[in-house]
């Protein structure tokens, strides 16, 4: 059955490419080509022909289609019954409710997120919970006490023991290495470890699930190391599946090499998937994902391992539906961004930190200087865009303006700070503005005279105009007010320059257009309609960068509510997996397995290395091998072969029937008219297909149409339908039982080209 499914996958995958007009997808591999030839030889699949382009129209969506459109774009997939609930409430009312996430209670999600304690911790607390090698070394040397938490202490003991073992293998004072164990000794040690692991596994599986980790951490350190290093296969998978997320992290940390700080990202990634699947505040989660990708950082870079959690929580999610200027400032003051784009290392060439003392005319600058990474990316990617009208000189001047924006001891999880000693003094000319005071800043290799003339001719920045919005925005004690207060502190005058620059960028017409374009690309089309982008940009400027108002303009637009832009966006791997769980009401019992699967699909969460983040267009994610991976996942999930995840296809069909206005309407719409429609309960899933003579649907046909309606919101294409029925025919020939048939149908619908769209 899996082989047959793979054949269908290849053909469906290939058929999807012309559907989305992809030009540069990777070529099919040998297996996929062979599958395509097999089906072509049988003559059962017509060669897909690209649709003939038609004149652009803006035919309006029906009310039901509009409800589905809003759910497809502003959630991670509609659950069974969601479309009807939105219709009953009114799509606009539902959207307004989602725009105010603080008013939406979500105790179920709160309970699940309690399994991830780092979500609410400071970076310093997170680093304590998941120590790096330096922390373990201090504990091993007795310079730092063991944690008092039993799980943490057990993990620290294992890590410290491994560190001591590694130290014993180093050369002695004379440079002599300890003797290398023979192959026989290594094999004996391995066998002993496996015997110990088997013994401990038997003991643990004889206990209730909630007592296994408690028993494990009370065992001798040597046994803990032997067990976590040698247990494998089904025993390990079952054990991990039945641990809590917190227990899984401790287990994996004990099994890993010295240093468990990478586990912070594991916890954050698992929590992200749990939120995407279960959250009632879906719009907030979607916008958090959008803005994190826009203001991307790479979690594996240095100390960002322990800064990323607070970055997403305090900078991104907190401001995801607020004012863009507040969001921009929050990211600029985040240690995570300063570390990722190296601004914490940037030092003014003429600053005190570089050896230049204004009180000592003989002082000479050292060899430290500007790092332009952040100065470039904040314009190119975060605000005005690559075509925003800036020059290389603007990049350099903005980098000088932002010197002093740094981090206090990042390797000990310190916070953001402004260091006046690092700040480049003088007047900078940037985007036609004069910022700062004193002699003109001269770019290396530039002309002091030209710099002075440029500074003199540029208009000065008015403090109230430049920083007034920040000083007035938000409640008392807001981030903007705190930043202004910090800048007004004696000695921190240079920080005002950065605040002025950020405020200019936040209110720039170029920024309004670029941000509107990015939002429209995410929620409307890969190539957003220019007229819509212009209207959104107008709203952006009129509202002072109010993200909610920009989204309201988008949702009310003729473009968003037209058939032309309906179900035309391809799901990213994260959106696909989250929607697979949401549309089937499957509880994510093992989010770690989902995180691993996303990584294998090419989208490891928080690991996008370039500042552009992950691309969200079809040309990146729609290719044959990617679709094969997706349907293979669907097959594993629906057949109970995905990380011991429980799946109930019959429940999906039942929920689909119950969510319809009436089951008879659902059945009637599935097939040609008939005198007395059979109900799902009366049908058999291994019945033959209806004939033209009887026009009575089989149980398989009923289940298939219910699954299409529930998972996709409509029927699949004729081509996809033919391929699915080929698999149904083969399954019947193999005497597939009703339960397996239903699982197969669910996998085929979930892996179909239509399910990949939103």
Secondary structure, 3 states (H helix, E strand, C coil): CHHHHHHHHHHHHHHHHHHCCCCCCCCCCHHHHHHHHHHHHHCCCCCCCCCCCCCCCCCECCHHHHHHHHHHHHCCCCCCCHHHHHHHHCHHHHHHHHCCHHHCCCHHHHHHHCCCHHHHCCHHHHHHHCCCHHHHHHHHCCCCCCCCCHHHHHHHHHHHHHHHHHHHCCCCCCCCCCCCCCHHHHHHHHHHHHHHHHHHHHHHHCCCHHHHHHHHHCCCHHHHHHHHHHCCHHHHHHHHHHCCHHHHHHHHHHHCCCCCCHHHHHHHHHHHHHHHHHCCCHHHHHHHHHHHHHCCCCCCCCCHHHHHHHHHHHHHHHHCCCEHHHHHHHHHCCHHHHHHCCHHHCCCCCCHHHCCCCCCCCCCCCCCCCCCHHHHHHHHCCCCCCCCCCCHHHHHHHHHHCCCEEECCHHHCCCEEECHHHCCCCEEEECCEEECCCCECCCCCCCHHHHHHHHHHCEECCHHHHHHHHHHCCCCCCHHHHHHHHHCCCCCHHHHHHHHHHHHHHCCHHHHHHHHHHHHHHHCCCCCCHHHHHHHHHHHHHCCCEHHHHHHHHHCCCCCCEHHHCCCCECCHHHHHHHHHHHCCCCCCCHHHHHHHHHHCCCCCCCCCCCCCCCCCHHHHCCHHHHHHHHHHHHHHHCCCCCCCCCCHHHHHHHHHHHCCCHHHHHHHHCCCCCCCCCHHHCCCCCCCCCCCCCCCCHHHHHHHHHHHHHCCCCCCHHHHHHHHHHHHHHHHCCCCHHHHHHHHHHHHHCCHHHHEC
